[in-house]
Amino acid sequence: MGKYTASRHSELSKTKKPNSLFPPQANVTILEGKIHGGNYQTREIWNYLEFLDSWFQDHSPTGPSPISANVTTSASRGNLWEDVIASAGRQAALDRQAPPTLKSKDYGRTLVASVGRWDPGVKLEAQWWVGGECQGESFGVSQGQTVEYVHPRHGGGHGRAGKVRLEVTGRKMGYVKETRRSNSVTL
């Protein structure tokens, strides 16, 4: 297995005046048979984390090699734990979600439902339920969509009246499928 190293040194030496934004040399390591990406210098995870910790300590404002003030601002700061917890984590994710909601329209002749709020990337499928039995085929829906249900008895048909609800099932690769039920409305 070969190890190849490329350098920006030759590029910089061809320019009239070296650009002060770039170091005089930047090394890129390409390992034969390895995919691009992963940890720096293909280090094992704990070695890599110790390397990062050392770099952070060295370049902190009180470290031996602090980052220059001309590339940071006085207002910059890292994330506070309270900020992270407020916008991330399991509970915050649950707070951003909502089940489908069902409302009556046109004096009960038509029902309008939201599909609820879901995480990005979830594939959604909906199914109407009337009187405890599924009504028709399930159908694809998308985030933010509203759907309508007109009971057959209001369209001249002889459908059975009862409690109506919408069930929306979300699927996302690597996650367990989840079905959420709307409130019920009686026709």
N, CA, C and O of each residue as an XYZ file, in Angstrom:
748
protein
N       0.857     -1.165      0.000
C       0.000      0.000      0.000
C       0.904      1.228      0.000
O       1.814      1.335      0.822
N       0.653      2.138     -0.910
C       1.483      3.335     -1.003
C       0.859      4.511     -0.285
O      -0.349      4.546     -0.049
N       1.691      5.467      0.058
C       1.234      6.695      0.696
C       1.715      7.831     -0.179
O       2.906      7.933     -0.476
N       0.789      8.692     -0.596
C       1.134      9.783     -1.488
C       0.927     11.104     -0.771
O      -0.066     11.276     -0.063
N       1.839     12.029     -0.941
C       1.720     13.343     -0.316
C       1.798     14.401     -1.384
O       2.695     14.384     -2.226
N       0.852     15.326     -1.350
C       0.857     16.448     -2.288
C       1.137     17.708     -1.495
O       0.876     17.764     -0.294
N       1.665     18.709     -2.160
C       2.021     19.935     -1.451
C       1.591     21.154     -2.239
O       1.593     21.126     -3.469
N       1.221     22.230     -1.549
C       0.909     23.502     -2.178
C       2.173     24.325     -2.378
O       2.110     25.392     -2.988
N       3.336     23.859     -1.876
C       4.564     24.639     -1.928
C       4.929     25.022     -3.361
O       5.314     26.160     -3.629
N       4.803     24.060     -4.279
C       5.170     24.360     -5.663
C       4.196     25.366     -6.278
O       4.617     26.212     -7.067
N       2.912     25.296     -5.940
C       1.946     26.272     -6.441
C       2.292     27.670     -5.965
O       2.272     28.619     -6.749
N       2.612     27.802     -4.678
C       2.894     29.109     -4.109
C       4.184     29.702     -4.665
O       4.290     30.919     -4.819
N       5.159     28.861     -4.966
C       6.424     29.389     -5.467
C       6.279     29.946     -6.882
O       7.113     30.740     -7.316
N       5.234     29.542     -7.608
C       5.017     30.042     -8.961
C       4.364     31.417     -8.964
O       4.462     32.145     -9.952
N       3.687     31.787     -7.852
C       3.023     33.086     -7.811
C       4.046     34.177     -7.551
O       5.117     33.924     -6.999
N       3.705     35.391     -7.955
C       4.618     36.525     -7.780
C       4.846     36.816     -6.310
O       5.974     37.046     -5.874
N       3.750     36.803     -5.544
C       3.851     37.147     -4.132
C       3.030     36.115     -3.350
O       1.843     35.952     -3.629
N       3.624     35.421     -2.387
C       2.851     34.426     -1.642
C       1.649     35.069     -0.947
O       1.745     36.175     -0.415
N       0.549     34.379     -0.961
C      -0.671     34.851     -0.316
C      -0.554     34.581      1.178
O      -0.315     33.444      1.584
N      -0.719     35.608      1.996
C      -0.548     35.463      3.433
C      -1.682     34.658      4.083
O      -1.581     34.281      5.251
N      -2.758     34.395      3.334
C      -3.853     33.615      3.898
C      -3.538     32.129      3.943
O      -4.151     31.396      4.720
N      -2.598     31.671      3.129
C      -2.266     30.261      3.079
C      -0.907     30.022      3.724
O      -0.009     30.854      3.591
N      -0.743     28.916      4.412
C       0.586     28.600      4.936
C       1.510     28.275      3.762
O       1.021     27.974      2.673
N       2.812     28.326      3.949
C       3.711     28.041      2.836
C       3.584     26.615      2.316
O       3.949     26.356      1.170
N       3.084     25.691      3.111
C       2.941     24.319      2.654
C       1.758     23.675      3.351
O       1.585     23.822      4.560
N       0.948     22.965      2.590
C      -0.171     22.200      3.150
C      -0.067     20.784      2.629
O      -0.049     20.573      1.416
N       0.002     19.822      3.506
C       0.135     18.427      3.105
C      -1.220     17.749      3.039
O      -2.078     17.958      3.897
N      -1.400     16.938      2.015
C      -2.598     16.124      1.859
C      -2.134     14.687      1.769
O      -1.309     14.352      0.919
N      -2.652     13.839      2.629
C      -2.260     12.437      2.625
C      -3.360     11.608      1.989
O      -4.518     11.678      2.402
N      -2.994     10.817      0.976
C      -3.935      9.934      0.296
C      -3.419      8.521      0.479
O      -2.306      8.202      0.060
N      -4.227      7.669      1.106
C      -3.816      6.290      1.327
C      -4.478      5.400      0.286
O      -5.697      5.419      0.117
N      -3.667      4.630     -0.400
C      -4.164      3.750     -1.448
C      -5.163      2.754     -0.869
O      -4.912      2.120      0.157
N      -6.302      2.630     -1.549
C      -7.320      1.682     -1.123
C      -8.225      2.192     -0.014
O      -9.133      1.476      0.408
N      -8.004      3.405      0.466
C      -8.842      3.970      1.528
C      -9.791      4.996      0.918
O      -9.431      5.693     -0.031
N     -11.005      5.088      1.463
C     -11.949      6.091      0.969
C     -11.578      7.448      1.528
O     -10.902      7.549      2.551
N     -12.026      8.490      0.847
C     -11.790      9.847      1.316
C     -12.655     10.108      2.546
O     -13.781      9.617      2.626
N     -12.154     10.855      3.478
C     -12.906     11.176      4.685
C     -12.394     10.379      5.863
O     -11.353      9.726      5.776
N     -13.104     10.430      6.935
C     -12.688      9.734      8.138
C     -11.884     10.652      9.039
O     -11.858     11.867      8.841
N     -11.234     10.067     10.023
C     -10.462     10.848     10.978
C      -9.138     11.307     10.379
O      -8.555     10.641      9.523
N      -8.687     12.449     10.846
C      -7.423     13.043     10.406
C      -6.299     12.026     10.541
O      -6.147     11.398     11.589
N      -5.523     11.868      9.495
C      -4.385     10.939      9.440
C      -4.808      9.508      9.771
O      -4.010      8.727     10.289
N      -6.036      9.173      9.479
C      -6.626      7.849      9.751
C      -6.346      7.365     11.175
O      -6.078      6.184     11.391
N      -6.407      8.270     12.131
C      -6.164      7.921     13.531
C      -7.335      7.123     14.090
O      -8.467      7.251     13.624
N      -7.048      6.297     15.098
C      -8.114      5.613     15.818
C      -8.901      6.679     16.574
O      -8.361      7.747     16.865
N     -10.159      6.412     16.896
C     -11.048      7.430     17.433
C     -10.529      8.080     18.711
O     -10.570      9.305     18.825
N     -10.036      7.293     19.686
C      -9.579      7.900     20.939
C      -8.316      8.709     20.723
O      -8.145      9.767     21.329
N      -7.428      8.223     19.866
C      -6.218      8.981     19.544
C      -6.590     10.298     18.873
O      -6.001     11.340     19.157
N      -7.568     10.238     17.986
C      -8.034     11.438     17.297
C      -8.657     12.435     18.275
O      -8.387     13.633     18.195
N      -9.492     11.942     19.201
C     -10.116     12.828     20.182
C      -9.071     13.467     21.101
O      -9.191     14.641     21.452
N      -8.044     12.698     21.491
C      -6.961     13.270     22.303
C      -6.189     14.318     21.510
O      -5.780     15.341     22.059
N      -5.990     14.063     20.224
C      -5.319     15.036     19.356
C      -6.126     16.337     19.297
O      -5.563     17.424     19.429
N      -7.453     16.225     19.096
C      -8.307     17.414     19.057
C      -8.272     18.170     20.379
O      -8.157     19.396     20.395
N      -8.372     17.436     21.491
C      -8.332     18.078     22.797
C      -7.029     18.850     22.982
O      -7.036     19.976     23.480
N      -5.935     18.259     22.590
C      -4.629     18.923     22.690
C      -4.606     20.187     21.834
O      -4.113     21.227     22.272
N      -5.140     20.100     20.615
C      -5.159     21.263     19.716
C      -6.011     22.376     20.318
O      -5.615     23.541     20.301
N      -7.186     22.017     20.851
C      -8.059     23.026     21.468
C      -7.365     23.704     22.645
O      -7.432     24.925     22.790
N      -6.698     22.910     23.486
C      -5.989     23.485     24.634
C      -4.868     24.415     24.180
O      -4.695     25.502     24.729
N      -4.104     23.980     23.169
C      -2.981     24.793     22.670
C      -3.450     26.101     22.052
O      -2.765     27.117     22.171
N      -4.611     26.095     21.390
C      -5.069     27.274     20.651
C      -6.155     28.057     21.376
O      -6.733     28.979     20.800
N      -6.441     27.712     22.616
C      -7.413     28.482     23.403
C      -6.803     29.836     23.755
O      -5.588     29.996     23.639
N      -7.599     30.810     24.179
C      -7.055     32.125     24.516
C      -5.938     32.079     25.560
O      -5.067     32.949     25.570
N      -5.958     31.073     26.438
C      -4.916     30.976     27.467
C      -3.845     29.948     27.130
O      -2.941     29.717     27.932
N      -3.934     29.323     25.945
C      -2.962     28.299     25.556
C      -1.660     28.890     25.040
O      -1.556     30.105     24.873
N      -0.665     28.044     24.787
C       0.638     28.523     24.314
C       0.608     29.105     22.899
O       1.473     29.913     22.561
N      -0.361     28.721     22.064
C      -0.463     29.236     20.690
C      -1.886     29.687     20.400
O      -2.557     29.071     19.572
N      -2.377     30.754     21.061
C      -3.771     31.164     20.854
C      -4.021     31.596     19.411
O      -3.119     32.075     18.723
N      -5.253     31.417     18.974
C      -5.627     31.850     17.632
C      -5.583     33.373     17.608
O      -6.016     34.030     18.555
N      -5.066     33.919     16.539
C      -4.877     35.362     16.403
C      -6.205     36.107     16.497
O      -7.229     35.630     16.008
N      -6.180     37.270     17.124
C      -7.378     38.095     17.296
C      -7.941     38.580     15.970
O      -9.126     38.904     15.892
N      -7.118     38.638     14.919
C      -7.631     39.122     13.631
C      -8.498     38.077     12.908
O      -9.108     38.398     11.888
N      -8.563     36.853     13.405
C      -9.435     35.841     12.792
C     -10.571     35.429     13.721
O     -11.340     34.526     13.391
N     -10.685     36.069     14.861
C     -11.800     35.816     15.766
C     -12.430     37.159     16.122
O     -11.827     38.214     15.925
N     -13.641     37.103     16.645
C     -14.292     38.342     17.066
C     -14.459     38.320     18.576
O     -14.467     37.258     19.199
N     -14.588     39.470     19.135
C     -14.752     39.546     20.592
C     -16.084     38.938     21.025
O     -16.235     38.520     22.173
N     -17.048     38.890     20.107
C     -18.365     38.358     20.439
C     -18.456     36.852     20.212
O     -19.472     36.243     20.547
N     -17.420     36.244     19.654
C     -17.524     34.812     19.375
C     -17.417     34.018     20.676
O     -16.686     34.390     21.594
N     -18.150     32.936     20.728
C     -18.096     32.043     21.876
C     -18.569     30.682     21.414
O     -19.228     30.562     20.381
N     -18.240     29.679     22.161
C     -18.729     28.343     21.870
C     -20.170     28.208     22.318
O     -20.724     29.120     22.931
N     -20.768     27.087     22.016
C     -22.136     26.838     22.454
C     -22.166     26.589     23.951
O     -21.332     25.855     24.482
N     -23.114     27.191     24.623
C     -23.329     26.900     26.028
C     -24.193     25.653     26.135
O     -25.049     25.410     25.284
N     -23.970     24.868     27.174
C     -24.713     23.629     27.349
C     -26.215     23.887     27.338
O     -26.972     23.106     26.760
N     -26.655     24.974     27.969
C     -28.082     25.304     28.010
C     -28.632     25.539     26.598
O     -29.765     25.163     26.300
N     -27.816     26.167     25.723
C     -28.248     26.413     24.347
C     -28.419     25.102     23.595
O     -29.386     24.915     22.857
N     -27.472     24.207     23.791
C     -27.516     22.912     23.091
C     -28.737     22.122     23.536
O     -29.466     21.577     22.708
N     -28.956     22.061     24.831
C     -30.093     21.300     25.354
C     -31.419     21.926     24.907
O     -32.382     21.211     24.631
N     -31.466     23.256     24.836
C     -32.702     23.932     24.435
C     -33.076     23.652     22.984
O     -34.263     23.640     22.654
N     -32.099     23.426     22.108
C     -32.407     23.255     20.690
C     -32.070     21.867     20.163
O     -32.238     21.608     18.971
N     -31.607     20.985     21.010
C     -31.230     19.651     20.550
C     -31.654     18.624     21.601
O     -32.232     18.969     22.631
N     -31.368     17.415     21.330
C     -31.710     16.361     22.273
C     -33.081     15.786     21.996
O     -33.846     16.309     21.186
N     -33.373     14.707     22.679
C     -34.606     13.964     22.445
C     -35.854     14.796     22.723
O     -36.774     14.819     21.905
N     -35.899     15.484     23.874
C     -37.097     16.238     24.218
C     -37.344     17.380     23.237
O     -38.487     17.632     22.854
N     -36.275     18.077     22.826
C     -36.442     19.163     21.855
C     -36.960     18.612     20.536
O     -37.797     19.240     19.887
N     -36.468     17.439     20.133
C     -36.953     16.815     18.898
C     -38.439     16.469     19.032
O     -39.214     16.671     18.097
N     -38.827     15.950     20.190
C     -40.243     15.623     20.400
C     -41.102     16.881     20.402
O     -42.226     16.864     19.899
N     -40.583     17.973     20.963
C     -41.333     19.224     20.999
C     -41.572     19.798     19.605
O     -42.543     20.525     19.396
N     -40.699     19.480     18.650
C     -40.853     19.984     17.276
C     -41.847     19.149     16.481
O     -42.173     19.508     15.349
N     -42.334     18.057     17.032
C     -43.219     17.143     16.322
C     -44.661     17.381     16.764
O     -44.918     17.944     17.828
N     -45.583     16.946     15.931
C     -47.001     17.058     16.298
C     -47.783     15.975     15.559
O     -47.443     15.621     14.431
N     -48.829     15.453     16.196
C     -49.673     14.462     15.527
C     -50.580     15.154     14.507
O     -50.691     16.380     14.511
N     -51.229     14.378     13.636
C     -52.197     14.960     12.708
C     -53.366     15.571     13.483
O     -53.690     15.122     14.582
N     -53.987     16.585     12.910
C     -55.185     17.178     13.523
C     -56.317     17.160     12.502
O     -56.093     17.343     11.306
N     -57.516     16.942     12.982
C     -58.682     16.807     12.123
C     -59.729     17.827     12.558
O     -60.039     17.944     13.743
N     -60.283     18.581     11.568
C     -61.303     19.597     11.840
C     -62.459     19.437     10.862
O     -62.285     18.993      9.727
N     -63.632     19.808     11.332
C     -64.827     19.762     10.496
C     -64.932     21.052      9.697
O     -64.600     22.129     10.192
N     -65.402     20.936      8.445
C     -65.564     22.086      7.556
C     -66.921     21.931      6.860
O     -67.434     20.818      6.746
N     -67.489     23.012      6.408
C     -68.765     22.970      5.683
C     -69.860     22.283      6.501
O     -70.575     21.420      5.993
N     -69.982     22.671      7.765
C     -71.024     22.125      8.654
C     -70.953     20.602      8.751
O     -71.981     19.928      8.825
N     -69.748     20.074      8.751
C     -69.562     18.645      8.950
C     -69.563     17.804      7.700
O     -69.390     16.588      7.775
N     -69.759     18.434      6.524
C     -69.777     17.639      5.285
C     -68.367     17.222      4.861
O     -68.178     16.169      4.251
N     -67.391     18.053      5.189
C     -66.014     17.795      4.797
C     -65.132     17.877      6.036
O     -65.342     18.725      6.903
N     -64.152     16.997      6.112
C     -63.162     17.038      7.184
C     -61.820     17.428      6.577
O     -61.456     16.957      5.499
N     -61.092     18.286      7.270
C     -59.775     18.736      6.811
C     -58.759     18.320      7.867
O     -58.965     18.542      9.060
N     -57.667     17.720      7.423
C     -56.652     17.245      8.367
C     -55.263     17.714      7.965
O     -54.920     17.760      6.784
N     -54.475     18.060      8.973
C     -53.041     18.265      8.746
C     -52.391     16.900      8.918
O     -52.949     16.029      9.586
N     -51.231     16.707      8.330
C     -50.542     15.419      8.481
C     -49.626     15.418      9.693
O     -48.962     14.419      9.971
N     -49.587     16.545     10.425
C     -48.725     16.648     11.597
C     -47.357     17.205     11.218
O     -47.094     17.494     10.051
N     -46.496     17.352     12.210
C     -45.123     17.814     11.973
C     -44.180     16.660     12.238
O     -44.266     15.984     13.263
N     -43.275     16.449     11.292
C     -42.340     15.328     11.352
C     -40.922     15.846     11.133
O     -40.724     16.953     10.633
N     -39.946     15.035     11.510
C     -38.554     15.375     11.235
C     -38.320     15.385      9.729
O     -39.030     14.702      8.991
N     -37.330     16.154      9.262
C     -37.011     16.153      7.826
C     -36.596     14.754      7.361
O     -36.009     13.977      8.114
N     -36.913     14.464      6.116
C     -36.488     13.196      5.514
C     -37.393     12.021      5.793
O     -37.092     10.906      5.369
N     -38.496     12.234      6.496
C     -39.421     11.145      6.802
C     -40.400     10.999      5.642
O     -40.997     11.983      5.203
N     -40.567      9.770      5.142
C     -41.535      9.484      4.078
C     -42.870      9.187      4.751
O     -42.956      8.334      5.634
N     -43.908      9.900      4.326
C     -45.206      9.811      4.997
C     -46.270      9.129      4.134
O     -46.304      9.287      2.913
N     -47.129      8.372      4.803
C     -48.246      7.704      4.157
C     -49.455      7.841      5.083
O     -49.339      7.631      6.290
N     -50.614      8.192      4.519
C     -51.811      8.424      5.333
C     -52.896      7.404      5.007
O     -52.920      6.811      3.929
N     -53.796      7.219      5.981
C     -54.913      6.291      5.826
C     -56.097      6.823      6.623
O     -55.966      7.128      7.809
N     -57.266      6.936      5.965
C     -58.485      7.341      6.663
C     -59.091      6.138      7.357
O     -59.055      5.027      6.827
N     -59.655      6.355      8.555
C     -60.366      5.320      9.310
C     -61.757      5.847      9.641
O     -61.897      6.962     10.144
N     -62.797      5.038      9.358
C     -64.182      5.417      9.648
C     -64.817      4.272     10.422
O     -64.808      3.126      9.972
N     -65.365      4.589     11.582
C     -66.027      3.565     12.399
C     -65.098      2.425     12.776
O     -65.553      1.290     12.921
N     -63.812      2.693     12.938
C     -62.849      1.666     13.339
C     -62.312      0.817     12.195
O     -61.527     -0.100     12.433
N     -62.719      1.099     10.951
C     -62.233      0.339      9.795
C     -61.553      1.278      8.811
O     -61.960      2.427      8.640
N     -60.483      0.753      8.153
C     -59.794      1.611      7.178
C     -60.712      1.858      5.988
O     -61.472      0.986      5.567
N     -60.618      3.068      5.462
C     -61.485      3.521      4.379
C     -60.606      3.787      3.153
O     -59.785      4.704      3.170
N     -60.770      2.994      2.094
C     -59.994      3.202      0.876
C     -58.535      2.789      1.050
O     -58.159      2.138      2.025
N     -57.738      3.187      0.079
C     -56.309      2.841      0.066
C     -55.502      3.902      0.804
O     -55.911      5.060      0.886
N     -54.365      3.501      1.336
C     -53.466      4.494      1.931
C     -52.860      5.318      0.796
O     -52.809      4.870     -0.350
N     -52.404      6.517      1.122
C     -51.890      7.421      0.084
C     -50.711      8.218      0.632
O     -50.631      8.491      1.829
N     -49.801      8.583     -0.262
C     -48.623      9.350      0.118
C     -48.975     10.799      0.404
O     -49.775     11.404     -0.309
N     -48.378     11.349      1.443
C     -48.538     12.755      1.796
C     -47.153     13.325      2.072
O     -46.173     12.588      2.183
N     -47.091     14.647      2.179
C     -45.798     15.275      2.458
C     -45.922     16.239      3.632
O     -47.017     16.668      3.995
N     -44.782     16.564      4.210
C     -44.697     17.474      5.346
C     -45.471     18.768      5.064
O     -45.293     19.363      4.001
N     -46.305     19.206      5.972
C     -47.026     20.461      5.820
C     -48.302     20.377      4.992
O     -49.016     21.371      4.868
N     -48.597     19.233      4.434
C     -49.769     19.080      3.574
C     -51.045     18.961      4.406
O     -51.019     18.464      5.532
N     -52.165     19.424      3.838
C     -53.480     19.172      4.428
C     -54.260     18.300      3.441
O     -54.101     18.410      2.225
N     -55.095     17.441      3.993
C     -55.899     16.544      3.159
C     -57.365     16.674      3.573
O     -57.666     17.029      4.713
N     -58.268     16.385      2.644
C     -59.703     16.488      2.910
C     -60.360     15.120      2.775
O     -59.932     14.271      1.994
N     -61.425     14.938      3.572
C     -62.224     13.732      3.495
C     -63.688     14.155      3.390
O     -64.205     14.869      4.249
N     -64.342     13.704      2.328
C     -65.775     13.935      2.175
C     -66.434     12.569      2.332
O     -66.193     11.657      1.541
N     -67.259     12.440      3.352
C     -67.909     11.155      3.599
C     -68.872     10.863      2.457
O     -69.566     11.769      1.994
N     -68.929      9.596      1.985
C     -69.791      9.247      0.850
C     -71.255      9.625      1.031
O     -71.918      9.944      0.044
N     -71.787      9.602      2.252
C     -73.209      9.936      2.432
C     -73.474     11.406      2.129
O     -74.610     11.778      1.835
N     -72.424     12.262      2.197
C     -72.606     13.667      1.858
C     -72.423     13.908      0.368
O     -72.763     14.981     -0.132
N     -71.893     12.930     -0.343
C     -71.716     13.058     -1.783
C     -72.776     12.279     -2.543
O     -72.629     12.037     -3.741
N     -73.836     11.886     -1.861
C     -74.913     11.150     -2.527
C     -74.792      9.648     -2.348
O     -75.667      8.906     -2.795
N     -73.722      9.180     -1.701
C     -73.527      7.738     -1.496
C     -74.193      7.266     -0.222
O     -74.922      8.015      0.428
N     -73.939      6.028      0.126
C     -74.565      5.438      1.312
C     -73.501      4.953      2.288
O     -73.631      3.865      2.848
N     -72.472      5.724      2.496
C     -71.411      5.331      3.429
C     -71.912      5.305      4.851
O     -72.855      6.011      5.209
N     -71.273      4.483      5.658
C     -71.637      4.335      7.055
C     -71.086      5.515      7.841
O     -69.927      5.887      7.660
N     -71.893      6.105      8.706
C     -71.438      7.206      9.554
C     -70.677      6.631     10.738
O     -70.808      5.451     11.065
N     -69.905      7.457     11.358
C     -69.158      7.019     12.534
C     -68.025      7.983     12.823
O     -67.941      9.066     12.245
N     -67.158      7.566     13.725
C     -65.997      8.399     14.053
C     -64.954      8.267     12.956
O     -64.634      7.166     12.507
N     -64.430      9.415     12.534
C     -63.422      9.453     11.471
C     -62.119      9.946     12.078
O     -62.118     10.862     12.900
N     -61.009      9.336     11.671
C     -59.693      9.808     12.073
C     -58.714      9.555     10.929
O     -58.973      8.744     10.040
N     -57.604     10.250     10.969
C     -56.536     10.066      9.990
C     -55.332      9.488     10.710
O     -54.935      9.978     11.767
N     -54.753      8.443     10.135
C     -53.515      7.884     10.659
C     -52.410      8.166      9.650
O     -52.569      7.914      8.456
N     -51.302      8.686     10.133
C     -50.154      8.980      9.277
C     -48.974      8.156      9.781
O     -48.632      8.189     10.963
N     -48.362      7.417      8.864
C     -47.205      6.589      9.205
C     -45.971      7.207      8.569
O     -45.956      7.521      7.378
N     -44.937      7.375      9.384
C     -43.674      7.929      8.912
C     -42.597      6.865      8.902
O     -42.469      6.078      9.840
N     -41.816      6.852      7.816
C     -40.702      5.910      7.683
C     -39.444      6.686      7.320
O     -39.470      7.594      6.489
N     -38.340      6.308      7.963
C     -37.048      6.916      7.660
C     -35.994      5.842      7.856
O     -36.007      5.120      8.853
N     -35.079      5.741      6.897
C     -34.062      4.699      6.950
C     -33.302      4.769      8.276
O     -32.859      5.838      8.694
N     -33.160      3.636      8.917
C     -32.427      3.557     10.170
C     -33.276      3.822     11.397
O     -32.768      3.776     12.517
N     -34.581      4.105     11.208
C     -35.477      4.396     12.322
C     -36.657      3.435     12.291
O     -36.998      2.894     11.239
N     -37.270      3.227     13.432
C     -38.468      2.404     13.514
C     -39.632      3.211     12.947
O     -39.755      4.403     13.231
N     -40.495      2.567     12.141
C     -41.642      3.303     11.587
C     -42.562      3.710     12.726
O     -42.668      3.019     13.739
N     -43.223      4.843     12.540
C     -44.093      5.380     13.581
C     -45.424      5.771     12.962
O     -45.460      6.376     11.891
N     -46.525      5.426     13.635
C     -47.861      5.809     13.194
C     -48.465      6.750     14.231
O     -48.475      6.458     15.427
N     -48.966      7.880     13.749
C     -49.624      8.861     14.624
C     -51.077      8.990     14.204
O     -51.400      8.994     13.016
N     -51.947      9.096     15.200
C     -53.389      9.177     14.948
C     -53.890     10.586     15.256
O     -53.475     11.213     16.230
N     -54.782     11.060     14.410
C     -55.416     12.352     14.667
C     -56.508     12.173     15.724
O     -56.826     11.057     16.134
N     -57.067     13.296     16.147
C     -58.274     13.265     16.964
C     -59.403     12.680     16.095
O     -59.290     12.653     14.869
N     -60.473     12.221     16.722
C     -61.625     11.695     15.985
C     -62.730     12.719     15.892
O     -62.955     13.494     16.821
N     -63.424     12.718     14.757
C     -64.587     13.584     14.537
C     -65.735     12.682     14.105
O     -65.560     11.824     13.240
N     -66.910     12.871     14.704
C     -68.075     12.047     14.362
C     -68.855     12.677     13.221
O     -69.187     13.863     13.245
N     -69.137     11.850     12.221
C     -69.977     12.298     11.088
C     -71.406     11.852     11.286
O     -72.261     12.131     10.445
